[in-house]
Amino acid sequence: MAITYMVALDKFHISTTRSVHEDTDYVTLTVQVNQQPPVNQTIFVGNVNDGDHPVNLQLGPFDVGPNDTLALNYVVLNKGHGNGDRTQIEDGLAKAATAAIVAEFPSTAGYASFILKALGEIIGVIDADCDGNCAAQQFKFSGAELEQKSSSTGSFGETIHDEIESQDGCGASGQYDVTWHILRVAPVGFTGTEVVRDHRDHPFTAQ
């Protein structure tokens, strides 16, 4: 029997910006059930510095049976050099993330590299200076896993730490913590237990 879920990216926390001072951030969230067309939402967050930054992206509802799969990915991109057209950047980021969700990657670095390459091929969005990914992760869950993880509270979520090296002449490596959750439709609000994990040295596997 299928269970209905919503997928949300709640916020990100910056410990260290990718740029010397402020990052100019875009965020995209993409979800795919089985081989259905991926669903995506992308927003422009703007100029941000250290601290918490709400995002509140939400996708769904998605009906997932025990033998189905649900894949999700997200990207936080700093694109401040030369500014550019916001709509073009948002569309390019959404297309890159959508292309990535159908692929398999052995590591976080492989996924992040794919996103940057795809962006460059689509609209040539990544220029010099300190542009680049601030956070990028991709996951895949079976329906049975989703049911088990959400069985006690109706939801589950994680805060994932990313540290991605910036270019020479920029600040120290950017350090971002992104919080997301998956919620069964019936419960109201996020009541799950948040788990903090560091993915710098781990492959892309759901725990």
Contacts in CASP RR format, 6 or more apart in sequence:
PFRMAT RR
TARGET T0000
AUTHOR 0000-0000-0000
METHOD contacts of the structure
MODEL  1
MAITYMVALDKFHISTTRSVHEDTDYVTLTVQVNQQPPVNQTIFVGNVND
GDHPVNLQLGPFDVGPNDTLALNYVVLNKGHGNGDRTQIEDGLAKAATAA
IVAEFPSTAGYASFILKALGEIIGVIDADCDGNCAAQQFKFSGAELEQKS
SSTGSFGETIHDEIESQDGCGASGQYDVTWHILRVAPVGFTGTEVVRDHR
DHPFTAQ
1 65 0 8 1.000
1 66 0 8 1.000
2 63 0 8 1.000
2 64 0 8 1.000
2 65 0 8 1.000
2 68 0 8 1.000
3 63 0 8 1.000
3 64 0 8 1.000
3 65 0 8 1.000
3 143 0 8 1.000
3 146 0 8 1.000
3 147 0 8 1.000
3 150 0 8 1.000
3 184 0 8 1.000
4 61 0 8 1.000
4 62 0 8 1.000
4 63 0 8 1.000
4 64 0 8 1.000
4 184 0 8 1.000
4 185 0 8 1.000
4 186 0 8 1.000
5 60 0 8 1.000
5 61 0 8 1.000
5 62 0 8 1.000
5 64 0 8 1.000
5 70 0 8 1.000
5 146 0 8 1.000
5 150 0 8 1.000
5 182 0 8 1.000
5 183 0 8 1.000
5 184 0 8 1.000
5 185 0 8 1.000
6 58 0 8 1.000
6 59 0 8 1.000
6 60 0 8 1.000
6 61 0 8 1.000
6 62 0 8 1.000
6 182 0 8 1.000
6 183 0 8 1.000
6 185 0 8 1.000
7 29 0 8 1.000
7 31 0 8 1.000
7 58 0 8 1.000
7 59 0 8 1.000
7 60 0 8 1.000
7 62 0 8 1.000
7 70 0 8 1.000
7 72 0 8 1.000
7 180 0 8 1.000
7 181 0 8 1.000
7 182 0 8 1.000
7 183 0 8 1.000
8 29 0 8 1.000
8 56 0 8 1.000
8 57 0 8 1.000
8 58 0 8 1.000
8 59 0 8 1.000
8 180 0 8 1.000
8 181 0 8 1.000
8 182 0 8 1.000
8 183 0 8 1.000
8 190 0 8 1.000
9 27 0 8 1.000
9 29 0 8 1.000
9 55 0 8 1.000
9 56 0 8 1.000
9 57 0 8 1.000
9 58 0 8 1.000
9 74 0 8 1.000
9 178 0 8 1.000
9 179 0 8 1.000
9 180 0 8 1.000
10 54 0 8 1.000
10 55 0 8 1.000
10 56 0 8 1.000
10 179 0 8 1.000
10 180 0 8 1.000
10 181 0 8 1.000
10 190 0 8 1.000
11 52 0 8 1.000
11 53 0 8 1.000
11 54 0 8 1.000
11 55 0 8 1.000
11 56 0 8 1.000
11 178 0 8 1.000
11 179 0 8 1.000
12 27 0 8 1.000
12 52 0 8 1.000
12 53 0 8 1.000
12 55 0 8 1.000
12 76 0 8 1.000
12 134 0 8 1.000
12 135 0 8 1.000
12 176 0 8 1.000
12 177 0 8 1.000
12 178 0 8 1.000
12 179 0 8 1.000
13 51 0 8 1.000
13 52 0 8 1.000
13 53 0 8 1.000
13 159 0 8 1.000
13 176 0 8 1.000
13 177 0 8 1.000
13 179 0 8 1.000
14 23 0 8 1.000
14 48 0 8 1.000
14 49 0 8 1.000
14 50 0 8 1.000
14 51 0 8 1.000
14 53 0 8 1.000
14 134 0 8 1.000
14 174 0 8 1.000
14 175 0 8 1.000
14 176 0 8 1.000
15 50 0 8 1.000
15 51 0 8 1.000
15 174 0 8 1.000
15 175 0 8 1.000
15 176 0 8 1.000
15 177 0 8 1.000
16 50 0 8 1.000
16 171 0 8 1.000
16 172 0 8 1.000
16 173 0 8 1.000
16 174 0 8 1.000
16 175 0 8 1.000
17 23 0 8 1.000
17 48 0 8 1.000
17 49 0 8 1.000
17 50 0 8 1.000
17 78 0 8 1.000
17 171 0 8 1.000
17 174 0 8 1.000
18 78 0 8 1.000
18 130 0 8 1.000
18 132 0 8 1.000
18 134 0 8 1.000
18 164 0 8 1.000
18 166 0 8 1.000
18 170 0 8 1.000
18 171 0 8 1.000
18 173 0 8 1.000
18 174 0 8 1.000
19 78 0 8 1.000
19 80 0 8 1.000
19 129 0 8 1.000
19 130 0 8 1.000
19 166 0 8 1.000
19 170 0 8 1.000
19 171 0 8 1.000
20 130 0 8 1.000
20 169 0 8 1.000
20 170 0 8 1.000
20 171 0 8 1.000
21 49 0 8 1.000
22 47 0 8 1.000
22 48 0 8 1.000
22 49 0 8 1.000
23 47 0 8 1.000
23 48 0 8 1.000
23 49 0 8 1.000
23 78 0 8 1.000
23 80 0 8 1.000
23 130 0 8 1.000
23 134 0 8 1.000
24 46 0 8 1.000
24 47 0 8 1.000
24 48 0 8 1.000
24 78 0 8 1.000
24 79 0 8 1.000
24 80 0 8 1.000
24 83 0 8 1.000
25 44 0 8 1.000
25 45 0 8 1.000
25 46 0 8 1.000
25 48 0 8 1.000
25 53 0 8 1.000
25 76 0 8 1.000
25 77 0 8 1.000
25 78 0 8 1.000
25 134 0 8 1.000
26 42 0 8 1.000
26 43 0 8 1.000
26 44 0 8 1.000
26 45 0 8 1.000
26 46 0 8 1.000
26 75 0 8 1.000
26 76 0 8 1.000
26 77 0 8 1.000
26 79 0 8 1.000
26 89 0 8 1.000
26 90 0 8 1.000
26 93 0 8 1.000
27 42 0 8 1.000
27 43 0 8 1.000
27 45 0 8 1.000
27 55 0 8 1.000
27 57 0 8 1.000
27 74 0 8 1.000
27 75 0 8 1.000
27 76 0 8 1.000
27 77 0 8 1.000
28 40 0 8 1.000
28 41 0 8 1.000
28 42 0 8 1.000
28 43 0 8 1.000
28 74 0 8 1.000
28 75 0 8 1.000
28 77 0 8 1.000
28 90 0 8 1.000
28 93 0 8 1.000
28 94 0 8 1.000
28 97 0 8 1.000
29 40 0 8 1.000
29 41 0 8 1.000
29 42 0 8 1.000
29 57 0 8 1.000
29 59 0 8 1.000
29 72 0 8 1.000
29 73 0 8 1.000
29 74 0 8 1.000
29 97 0 8 1.000
29 180 0 8 1.000
30 38 0 8 1.000
30 39 0 8 1.000
30 40 0 8 1.000
30 59 0 8 1.000
30 72 0 8 1.000
30 73 0 8 1.000
30 74 0 8 1.000
30 94 0 8 1.000
30 97 0 8 1.000
30 98 0 8 1.000
30 100 0 8 1.000
30 101 0 8 1.000
31 38 0 8 1.000
31 39 0 8 1.000
31 40 0 8 1.000
31 59 0 8 1.000
31 60 0 8 1.000
31 62 0 8 1.000
31 70 0 8 1.000
31 71 0 8 1.000
31 72 0 8 1.000
31 101 0 8 1.000
32 38 0 8 1.000
32 39 0 8 1.000
32 70 0 8 1.000
32 71 0 8 1.000
32 72 0 8 1.000
32 101 0 8 1.000
32 102 0 8 1.000
33 62 0 8 1.000
33 63 0 8 1.000
33 64 0 8 1.000
33 68 0 8 1.000
33 69 0 8 1.000
33 70 0 8 1.000
33 71 0 8 1.000
34 68 0 8 1.000
34 69 0 8 1.000
38 98 0 8 1.000
38 101 0 8 1.000
38 102 0 8 1.000
39 59 0 8 1.000
39 60 0 8 1.000
40 59 0 8 1.000
40 94 0 8 1.000
40 97 0 8 1.000
40 98 0 8 1.000
41 57 0 8 1.000
41 58 0 8 1.000
41 59 0 8 1.000
42 90 0 8 1.000
42 91 0 8 1.000
42 93 0 8 1.000
42 94 0 8 1.000
42 97 0 8 1.000
43 55 0 8 1.000
43 57 0 8 1.000
43 90 0 8 1.000
44 86 0 8 1.000
44 89 0 8 1.000
44 90 0 8 1.000
45 53 0 8 1.000
45 55 0 8 1.000
61 185 0 8 1.000
62 70 0 8 1.000
64 70 0 8 1.000
64 143 0 8 1.000
64 146 0 8 1.000
65 143 0 8 1.000
66 142 0 8 1.000
66 143 0 8 1.000
66 144 0 8 1.000
66 147 0 8 1.000
67 142 0 8 1.000
67 143 0 8 1.000
67 144 0 8 1.000
68 142 0 8 1.000
68 143 0 8 1.000
69 140 0 8 1.000
69 141 0 8 1.000
69 142 0 8 1.000
69 143 0 8 1.000
70 140 0 8 1.000
70 141 0 8 1.000
70 143 0 8 1.000
70 146 0 8 1.000
70 182 0 8 1.000
71 101 0 8 1.000
71 138 0 8 1.000
71 139 0 8 1.000
71 140 0 8 1.000
71 141 0 8 1.000
72 101 0 8 1.000
72 138 0 8 1.000
72 139 0 8 1.000
72 140 0 8 1.000
72 180 0 8 1.000
72 182 0 8 1.000
73 97 0 8 1.000
73 100 0 8 1.000
73 101 0 8 1.000
73 111 0 8 1.000
73 136 0 8 1.000
73 137 0 8 1.000
73 138 0 8 1.000
73 139 0 8 1.000
74 97 0 8 1.000
74 135 0 8 1.000
74 136 0 8 1.000
74 137 0 8 1.000
74 178 0 8 1.000
74 180 0 8 1.000
75 93 0 8 1.000
75 96 0 8 1.000
75 97 0 8 1.000
75 115 0 8 1.000
75 133 0 8 1.000
75 135 0 8 1.000
75 136 0 8 1.000
76 133 0 8 1.000
76 134 0 8 1.000
76 135 0 8 1.000
76 136 0 8 1.000
76 176 0 8 1.000
76 178 0 8 1.000
77 89 0 8 1.000
77 93 0 8 1.000
77 115 0 8 1.000
77 119 0 8 1.000
77 131 0 8 1.000
77 132 0 8 1.000
77 133 0 8 1.000
77 134 0 8 1.000
78 130 0 8 1.000
78 131 0 8 1.000
78 132 0 8 1.000
78 133 0 8 1.000
78 134 0 8 1.000
79 89 0 8 1.000
79 125 0 8 1.000
79 126 0 8 1.000
79 131 0 8 1.000
79 132 0 8 1.000
80 129 0 8 1.000
80 130 0 8 1.000
80 131 0 8 1.000
81 127 0 8 1.000
81 128 0 8 1.000
81 129 0 8 1.000
81 130 0 8 1.000
81 131 0 8 1.000
82 127 0 8 1.000
82 129 0 8 1.000
88 123 0 8 1.000
88 125 0 8 1.000
89 123 0 8 1.000
89 125 0 8 1.000
91 123 0 8 1.000
92 119 0 8 1.000
92 122 0 8 1.000
92 123 0 8 1.000
92 125 0 8 1.000
93 119 0 8 1.000
93 125 0 8 1.000
95 118 0 8 1.000
95 122 0 8 1.000
96 114 0 8 1.000
96 115 0 8 1.000
96 118 0 8 1.000
96 119 0 8 1.000
96 122 0 8 1.000
97 115 0 8 1.000
99 114 0 8 1.000
99 118 0 8 1.000
100 111 0 8 1.000
100 114 0 8 1.000
100 115 0 8 1.000
100 118 0 8 1.000
100 138 0 8 1.000
101 138 0 8 1.000
103 114 0 8 1.000
105 111 0 8 1.000
105 114 0 8 1.000
105 138 0 8 1.000
105 204 0 8 1.000
106 203 0 8 1.000
106 204 0 8 1.000
107 203 0 8 1.000
107 204 0 8 1.000
108 136 0 8 1.000
108 137 0 8 1.000
108 162 0 8 1.000
108 199 0 8 1.000
108 200 0 8 1.000
108 202 0 8 1.000
108 203 0 8 1.000
108 204 0 8 1.000
111 136 0 8 1.000
111 137 0 8 1.000
111 138 0 8 1.000
111 204 0 8 1.000
112 133 0 8 1.000
112 136 0 8 1.000
112 164 0 8 1.000
115 133 0 8 1.000
115 136 0 8 1.000
116 126 0 8 1.000
116 132 0 8 1.000
116 133 0 8 1.000
119 125 0 8 1.000
119 126 0 8 1.000
120 126 0 8 1.000
125 131 0 8 1.000
126 132 0 8 1.000
128 167 0 8 1.000
129 167 0 8 1.000
129 170 0 8 1.000
130 166 0 8 1.000
130 167 0 8 1.000
130 169 0 8 1.000
130 170 0 8 1.000
130 171 0 8 1.000
132 164 0 8 1.000
132 166 0 8 1.000
133 164 0 8 1.000
134 162 0 8 1.000
134 164 0 8 1.000
134 174 0 8 1.000
134 176 0 8 1.000
135 160 0 8 1.000
135 162 0 8 1.000
135 164 0 8 1.000
135 176 0 8 1.000
135 178 0 8 1.000
136 162 0 8 1.000
136 164 0 8 1.000
137 160 0 8 1.000
137 162 0 8 1.000
137 178 0 8 1.000
137 199 0 8 1.000
137 204 0 8 1.000
138 204 0 8 1.000
139 204 0 8 1.000
139 206 0 8 1.000
140 206 0 8 1.000
141 149 0 8 1.000
141 182 0 8 1.000
141 206 0 8 1.000
145 206 0 8 1.000
146 182 0 8 1.000
149 156 0 8 1.000
149 182 0 8 1.000
150 156 0 8 1.000
150 182 0 8 1.000
150 183 0 8 1.000
150 184 0 8 1.000
153 187 0 8 1.000
153 191 0 8 1.000
153 192 0 8 1.000
153 193 0 8 1.000
154 183 0 8 1.000
154 184 0 8 1.000
154 186 0 8 1.000
154 187 0 8 1.000
154 191 0 8 1.000
154 192 0 8 1.000
155 181 0 8 1.000
155 182 0 8 1.000
155 183 0 8 1.000
155 184 0 8 1.000
155 187 0 8 1.000
155 189 0 8 1.000
155 190 0 8 1.000
155 191 0 8 1.000
155 192 0 8 1.000
156 181 0 8 1.000
156 182 0 8 1.000
156 192 0 8 1.000
156 193 0 8 1.000
156 195 0 8 1.000
157 179 0 8 1.000
157 180 0 8 1.000
157 181 0 8 1.000
157 182 0 8 1.000
157 190 0 8 1.000
157 192 0 8 1.000
157 193 0 8 1.000
157 194 0 8 1.000
157 195 0 8 1.000
158 179 0 8 1.000
158 180 0 8 1.000
158 181 0 8 1.000
158 194 0 8 1.000
158 195 0 8 1.000
158 196 0 8 1.000
158 197 0 8 1.000
159 177 0 8 1.000
159 178 0 8 1.000
159 179 0 8 1.000
159 194 0 8 1.000
159 195 0 8 1.000
159 196 0 8 1.000
159 197 0 8 1.000
160 177 0 8 1.000
160 178 0 8 1.000
160 180 0 8 1.000
160 197 0 8 1.000
160 198 0 8 1.000
160 199 0 8 1.000
161 175 0 8 1.000
161 176 0 8 1.000
161 177 0 8 1.000
161 196 0 8 1.000
161 197 0 8 1.000
161 198 0 8 1.000
161 199 0 8 1.000
161 200 0 8 1.000
162 174 0 8 1.000
162 175 0 8 1.000
162 176 0 8 1.000
162 177 0 8 1.000
162 178 0 8 1.000
162 199 0 8 1.000
162 200 0 8 1.000
163 173 0 8 1.000
163 174 0 8 1.000
163 175 0 8 1.000
163 200 0 8 1.000
164 173 0 8 1.000
164 174 0 8 1.000
164 176 0 8 1.000
165 173 0 8 1.000
165 174 0 8 1.000
166 172 0 8 1.000
166 173 0 8 1.000
166 174 0 8 1.000
177 196 0 8 1.000
179 194 0 8 1.000
181 190 0 8 1.000
181 192 0 8 1.000
181 194 0 8 1.000
183 189 0 8 1.000
183 190 0 8 1.000
197 207 0 8 1.000
END
